[in-house]
């Protein structure tokens, strides 16, 4: 199963090449921005994982004149059947519901696979789909760990597939304007970016042993993860806060802002070092990811500080879910996916940025042009931004309880010591405001980890390297390097 269908893919490629030789020119070029209204030119789309964000994927393809949802796939039959009915009413023809995605990969008529499964499935869905000759739209985080993301890039290049990452800010006018302003020197020299995820998250309930819903195929849902008893009371969505399946908010919300921060700083590889601290504070529950977490990434002389706050909190410079770029001549604050503003050093607003976009439209155009460079968020960009979240979690997961003095000492050697001290002061005050007693439940401090950004391996730390991947459960195995 490491290569889902290599022989079938090669056969399909030869057939496609022969067909292309006699295809009308309009089908081969794909340069017209207007959606095709010809039934013969419709792209067949399958959406896998449809309960939450997958609903937006379904709408995006069902509402276009040049795409049609032909398959709906979900391990939860109740959810899948309901979505198939809804989309049938919407587009005039009901898509086929399947529980096992491999049935989709066996259908040569499917052009596009779009996925919004839980995180632990993202990489394998995408790799299997690309091996079967499909183009892929994959939600963030594109991977559950660093290695998976790089394997996805390898698959896209090897099989010459179009693979878009669901970091929609790359297609939003407001974000594009703001990044252009930062990159063109609008706020002077920029060496520091802050990513913020200040989003209230409540307890997910007591750790225990629970039964999965009867309509869910728990074996298929678990897929690459271990098949273990369910330990959270709410089956859907709350998997985000359990490490076997999710990546906490550093990996859930974080990739959007991590991507903008990296884009604005102009760094196109992983960091040179990372350190993280935090905890799951304010309650005890079935979750084991941080609800309070600060990760600090260094890229040469540039630094990215990312903050997760899951308890009640105010914002920072008007942002709660956003990015702040600090320049020598002012700063830029992005407060949403589509808007932000630039300020002078005294805090006076000097320019506004706003405007939306259509990330799915960008994807479909690239599918037709066959040019990955037409993508706003190619899988390589998705991998790099999501991998930063994973690297922050690697340090955090290796952490040990630490005093305030321990934290200060660990941060002393960082390039942006003044700014990282500020982040620590603010998170300490934030936890005090939420009545968290750090003497009883102290913060956990992860190790300072050095990374080779080219090999995407840690330097001299086998324990950390082991957390760059995971053990997979056959037959749901993400291939290793060189085996895609």
Beta strands, then each sheet from edge to edge (+ up, - down):
strand 1: 43-48
strand 2: 67-73
strand 3: 96-98
strand 4: 112-115
strand 5: 135-138
strand 6: 163-165
strand 7: 190-198
strand 8: 273-279
strand 9: 292-299
strand 10: 302-309
strand 11: 321-327
strand 12: 330-334
strand 13: 339-343
strand 14: 349-354
strand 15: 400-401
strand 16: 444-445
strand 17: 449-452
strand 18: 457-458
sheet 1: 3+ 2+ 1+ 4+ 5+ 6+
sheet 2: 14+ 13- 12+ 11- 7+ 10+ 9- 8+ 16- 15+
sheet 3: 14+ 13- 12+ 11- 7+ 10+ 9- 8+ 17- 18+
end
